[in-house]
Amino acid sequence: MPVQDRDRSLGLRLAAAAALTLAVLVPSALLSIWVIGDWGPLHHLDAGVTDALHSVAEGHAALVRFMLVWSVVFDPNAWRLAALVLVIILFRRGAPRLAWWIVVTMAVGGVLAAGLKLLVGRHRPDLLNPVAQAAGFSFPSGHALNAALGAGVLLLVLLSLIPDRPRLRIALWVAALVLPLITGLCRIGLGVHWTSDVLAGWLMGVAVVAVTAGVFDGWRHRTGRRHATMSREGVDPGARG
């Protein structure tokens, strides 16, 4: 590829990466500010959506059981365990770069979630007829953040390892989108989170994956490797061997 075309391609990639990062970081920051400032419109939105979803759950015991089971199966610790298993597998098969990227990404996400919960100190919804209880502060949703974080990490790692098959790639993308979506909706429906808690969790999880993946890709490029097309190849296509 001519130098001019290569530079143009790099510029487009950097611009796209910056746009994606801003697209998730700016809304996350705004949500945090609005929650801390107890912004009226956000409070009304939170109360309206949470009450509506919770009222649906109140009248459907089977739905409540489903949401409770889902919340246990896709608990933050379940995502961490899946990541740990994958890290061990990657070290054993000689892919330490990917393994360390997972460790760093999951650690950053965990610290971010814990730190913001303490910083914001938002209480959980206090509903008249709760169908579930949860301990700790509410913002951001740890379930939503870790679901987005874990699904994003697993997606980019598996795309790095599997053969380039369109149907399999589409299936992975669908799973990475649907699992965090259902997880967040379950937390709102159970009445243990406000809507903005879940939105912030999704956005922050995506932001952490986007930032660490961008840094990782930049390191790969500086070591003489080409930039990865992450939507198709994952974060480290060289790991396929």
C-alpha positions in Angstrom: 0.0 0.0 0.0 1.4 3.5 -0.9 2.5 5.6 2.1 -0.1 8.2 1.4 -2.9 5.6 1.3 -1.6 4.0 4.5 -1.5 7.3 6.3 -5.0 8.1 5.2 -6.2 4.7 6.4 -4.5 5.2 9.7 -6.1 8.7 10.1 -9.5 7.2 9.4 -9.0 4.5 12.0 -7.8 6.9 14.6 -10.8 9.2 13.9 -13.2 6.3 14.1 -11.7 5.1 17.4 -11.8 8.7 18.9 -15.5 9.0 17.8 -16.4 5.7 19.4 -14.7 6.5 22.6 -16.3 10.0 22.8 -19.7 8.4 21.9 -19.6 6.3 25.1 -17.5 8.4 27.4 -19.5 11.7 27.0 -22.9 10.2 27.8 -21.4 8.3 30.7 -19.9 11.5 32.2 -23.2 13.4 31.7 -25.2 10.6 33.4 -22.8 10.7 36.3 -23.1 14.5 36.6 -26.9 14.4 36.3 -27.2 11.7 39.0 -24.9 13.5 41.4 -26.8 16.8 40.7 -30.2 15.1 41.1 -31.3 16.5 37.8 -35.1 16.6 37.7 -35.8 15.3 34.2 -33.5 12.3 34.7 -35.2 11.6 38.0 -38.6 11.6 36.4 -37.4 9.3 33.6 -35.8 6.9 36.1 -39.0 6.8 38.2 -41.3 6.4 35.3 -39.4 3.5 33.6 -38.6 1.7 36.8 -42.2 1.9 38.0 -43.5 0.7 34.7 -41.2 -2.3 34.4 -41.6 -3.2 38.0 -45.4 -3.1 37.8 -45.2 -5.6 35.0 -43.0 -7.9 37.1 -45.3 -7.7 40.1 -48.1 -9.5 38.3 -46.0 -12.2 36.8 -44.3 -14.6 39.2 -42.7 -16.6 36.4 -41.1 -13.5 35.0 -39.7 -12.5 38.4 -38.2 -16.0 38.7 -36.7 -15.7 35.3 -35.1 -12.4 36.1 -33.8 -13.6 39.4 -32.2 -16.7 37.8 -30.8 -14.6 35.0 -29.3 -12.1 37.4 -27.5 -15.0 39.2 -26.3 -16.7 36.1 -24.9 -13.4 34.7 -23.7 -12.0 38.0 -20.5 -9.9 37.8 -18.6 -12.8 39.4 -19.8 -15.1 36.6 -18.2 -12.9 34.0 -15.0 -12.6 36.0 -14.9 -16.4 36.3 -15.4 -16.8 32.6 -12.6 -14.2 31.9 -10.3 -16.1 34.4 -10.9 -19.4 32.6 -10.1 -17.8 29.3 -7.0 -16.2 30.6 -5.7 -19.5 31.8 -6.5 -21.1 28.5 -4.7 -18.3 26.6 -1.6 -18.5 28.7 -1.5 -22.3 28.2 -1.8 -22.0 24.5 0.9 -19.3 24.2 -1.2 -16.2 23.7 0.0 -14.0 26.6 -0.8 -10.7 24.9 -4.5 -11.5 24.8 -4.5 -12.9 28.3 -3.0 -9.7 29.7 -5.4 -7.6 27.8 -8.3 -9.5 29.4 -6.8 -9.1 32.9 -6.2 -5.3 32.5 -9.6 -4.7 30.9 -11.6 -6.6 33.6 -9.6 -5.0 36.3 -10.1 -1.5 35.0 -13.8 -2.1 34.7 -14.1 -3.5 38.2 -12.2 -0.6 39.8 -14.3 1.9 37.8 -17.6 0.4 39.0 -16.5 0.1 42.6 -15.1 3.6 42.6 -18.1 5.3 41.1 -20.5 3.5 43.4 -18.6 4.9 46.4 -18.2 8.4 44.8 -21.9 8.8 43.7 -23.4 7.0 46.7 -26.8 6.6 45.1 -29.4 4.6 46.9 -31.4 1.9 45.2 -35.1 2.3 44.3 -37.4 2.2 47.4 -40.5 0.6 45.9 -43.8 -0.1 47.7 -43.9 -3.8 46.9 -40.4 -4.9 46.0 -40.0 -8.3 44.3 -36.2 -8.4 45.0 -33.6 -6.8 47.2 -29.9 -6.0 46.5 -27.2 -4.6 48.7 -24.8 -1.7 48.1 -25.1 1.5 46.2 -27.0 1.7 42.9 -25.0 3.8 40.3 -23.7 2.4 38.1 -25.3 -1.1 37.8 -22.5 -3.6 38.4 -24.5 -6.3 36.5 -25.0 -4.1 33.5 -21.4 -2.8 33.5 -19.8 -6.3 33.9 -22.2 -7.8 31.3 -21.1 -5.2 28.7 -17.5 -5.5 29.8 -17.4 -9.3 29.8 -19.4 -9.7 26.6 -17.2 -7.2 24.9 -14.0 -8.9 26.1 -15.2 -12.4 25.1 -16.4 -11.1 21.7 -13.1 -9.5 20.8 -11.1 -12.5 22.1 -13.2 -15.1 20.4 -13.1 -13.1 17.1 -9.3 -13.2 17.4 -9.2 -17.0 17.8 -11.9 -18.4 15.6 -11.8 -18.9 11.8 -13.3 -16.0 9.8 -16.8 -17.4 9.3 -19.5 -14.8 8.8 -22.4 -16.7 10.4 -20.3 -17.5 13.5 -19.2 -13.9 13.7 -22.8 -12.6 13.5 -23.8 -15.1 16.2 -21.1 -13.8 18.5 -22.1 -10.2 17.9 -25.8 -11.0 18.6 -24.9 -12.7 21.8 -22.6 -9.8 22.9 -25.5 -7.4 22.4 -28.4 -9.4 23.7 -26.9 -10.7 26.9 -26.1 -7.3 28.4 -29.4 -5.9 27.2 -31.4 -8.6 28.9 -29.3 -8.4 32.0 -29.9 -4.6 32.4 -33.6 -4.9 31.8 -33.8 -7.6 34.4 -32.2 -5.4 37.0 -34.7 -2.6 36.3 -37.6 -5.0 36.2 -36.6 -6.4 39.6 -36.7 -2.9 41.0 -33.1 -3.0 42.2 -31.8 -0.3 39.8 -32.8 2.9 38.2 -32.8 3.1 34.4 -29.8 5.5 34.4 -27.9 3.0 36.6 -28.2 0.5 33.8 -27.6 2.9 31.0 -24.4 4.1 32.7 -23.3 0.5 33.3 -23.7 -0.4 29.6 -21.9 2.7 28.4 -19.0 2.4 30.9 -18.5 -1.2 30.1 -18.3 -0.5 26.4 -16.1 2.5 27.0 -13.5 0.5 29.0 -13.4 -2.2 26.3 -13.1 0.4 23.5 -10.3 2.3 25.3 -8.2 -0.7 26.3 -8.7 -2.3 22.9 -7.6 0.9 21.2 -4.5 1.1 23.4 -3.7 -2.6 22.7 -4.1 -2.1 18.9 -1.8 0.9 19.0 0.8 -1.1 20.8 0.5 -3.9 18.2 1.0 -1.3 15.4 4.1 0.1 17.1 5.6 -3.4 17.2 5.3 -3.8 13.5 1.9 -5.4 13.3 -1.0 -4.1 11.2 -4.0 -2.5 12.7 -6.8 -5.0 13.4 -10.3 -4.7 11.9 -11.8 -5.5 15.3 -15.4 -5.9 14.2 -14.3 -8.9 12.1 -10.9 -10.0 13.5 -11.1 -9.1 17.2 -8.4 -7.3 19.1 -5.4 -9.6 18.2 -5.9 -11.5 14.9 -2.3 -12.8 15.2 -3.4 -15.0 18.1 -5.1 -17.4 15.6 -1.7 -18.8 14.8 
